[in-house]
Amino acid sequence: MQWLGISFPESTLRTLNTSEDALGDSLRICAANLSHILDARVDRTVPLGVNVESVSIRKDEIAASIDLFHALHAIVANHGL
């Protein structure tokens, strides 16, 4: 995703670059980030959008994007949104 101009914390890059399960770790990082954002929201009148999209033709990455959608949907539901 860096080729899209997205920057990542060095710790995230290190985790993913040394991971034996980069897709799983990526999903866990995204889920933790969304939980952190929702936990920290003070002004609930500001809309928050979440987009999950696969830009890959690899089956495992497409499947991971579906898993990510379900994980993030559950987090949003658990926050009553």
The 8 nearest C-alpha neighbors of each residue, nearest first, counted from 0:
[[1, 2, 3, 5, 4, 6, 7, 54],
 [0, 2, 5, 4, 3, 6, 7, 12],
 [1, 3, 0, 4, 5, 6, 7, 54],
 [4, 2, 1, 0, 5, 6, 54, 7],
 [3, 5, 1, 2, 6, 0, 7, 8],
 [6, 4, 1, 3, 0, 7, 2, 8],
 [5, 7, 1, 4, 8, 0, 3, 9],
 [8, 6, 9, 11, 12, 5, 1, 10],
 [7, 9, 11, 10, 12, 6, 13, 14],
 [8, 10, 12, 11, 13, 7, 14, 6],
 [9, 11, 13, 8, 12, 14, 7, 15],
 [12, 10, 14, 8, 13, 9, 15, 7],
 [13, 11, 9, 15, 14, 10, 16, 8],
 [12, 14, 10, 16, 11, 15, 9, 17],
 [15, 13, 11, 12, 17, 16, 18, 10],
 [14, 16, 18, 21, 12, 17, 13, 11],
 [15, 17, 13, 14, 18, 12, 21, 11],
 [18, 16, 15, 14, 13, 19, 21, 12],
 [19, 17, 15, 21, 20, 16, 14, 24],
 [18, 20, 21, 17, 15, 16, 24, 22],
 [21, 19, 18, 23, 22, 24, 15, 25],
 [20, 22, 24, 18, 15, 23, 25, 19],
 [23, 21, 25, 24, 20, 26, 63, 60],
 [22, 24, 26, 20, 25, 21, 27, 63],
 [25, 23, 27, 21, 26, 22, 20, 28],
 [24, 26, 22, 28, 23, 27, 21, 29],
 [25, 27, 23, 29, 24, 28, 67, 30],
 [26, 28, 24, 30, 25, 29, 31, 23],
 [29, 27, 25, 31, 26, 30, 24, 32],
 [30, 28, 32, 26, 31, 27, 25, 33],
 [29, 31, 27, 33, 32, 28, 71, 26],
 [30, 32, 34, 28, 29, 33, 27, 35],
 [33, 31, 35, 29, 30, 34, 28, 36],
 [32, 34, 36, 30, 35, 31, 37, 29],
 [35, 33, 31, 37, 32, 36, 38, 30],
 [34, 36, 32, 38, 33, 37, 31, 39],
 [37, 35, 33, 39, 34, 38, 32, 40],
 [36, 38, 34, 40, 39, 35, 33, 78],
 [37, 39, 35, 36, 40, 34, 78, 41],
 [40, 38, 36, 37, 35, 41, 34, 42],
 [41, 39, 37, 38, 42, 36, 43, 35],
 [40, 42, 43, 39, 38, 37, 44, 45],
 [43, 41, 44, 40, 45, 46, 39, 37],
 [42, 44, 45, 41, 40, 46, 47, 37],
 [43, 45, 42, 46, 41, 47, 40, 80],
 [46, 44, 43, 42, 47, 40, 41, 48],
 [47, 45, 44, 48, 43, 42, 49, 40],
 [46, 48, 45, 49, 43, 37, 44, 36],
 [49, 47, 46, 50, 45, 51, 75, 33],
 [48, 50, 47, 51, 71, 33, 68, 72],
 [49, 51, 52, 48, 68, 71, 53, 47],
 [52, 50, 68, 64, 49, 53, 67, 65],
 [51, 53, 50, 54, 64, 61, 65, 68],
 [52, 54, 55, 61, 64, 51, 60, 56],
 [53, 55, 52, 56, 61, 60, 57, 0],
 [56, 54, 57, 53, 60, 61, 58, 52],
 [55, 57, 58, 54, 61, 60, 53, 59],
 [58, 56, 60, 55, 59, 61, 62, 54],
 [59, 57, 61, 60, 62, 56, 55, 63],
 [60, 58, 62, 61, 57, 63, 22, 64],
 [59, 61, 63, 62, 57, 58, 64, 55],
 [60, 62, 58, 64, 63, 59, 53, 57],
 [63, 61, 59, 65, 60, 64, 58, 66],
 [64, 62, 60, 66, 65, 61, 67, 59],
 [65, 63, 67, 61, 66, 62, 53, 68],
 [64, 66, 68, 62, 67, 63, 69, 61],
 [67, 65, 63, 69, 64, 68, 70, 62],
 [68, 66, 64, 70, 65, 69, 26, 63],
 [67, 69, 65, 71, 66, 70, 72, 51],
 [68, 70, 72, 66, 67, 71, 73, 65],
 [71, 69, 67, 73, 72, 68, 66, 74],
 [72, 70, 74, 68, 73, 69, 30, 67],
 [71, 73, 69, 75, 74, 70, 68, 76],
 [74, 72, 76, 70, 71, 75, 77, 69],
 [75, 73, 71, 77, 76, 72, 78, 70],
 [74, 76, 72, 78, 77, 73, 80, 71],
 [77, 75, 73, 79, 78, 74, 80, 72],
 [78, 76, 74, 79, 75, 73, 80, 72],
 [77, 79, 75, 76, 80, 74, 37, 38],
 [80, 78, 76, 77, 75, 74, 73, 37],
 [79, 76, 75, 78, 77, 74, 72, 37]]
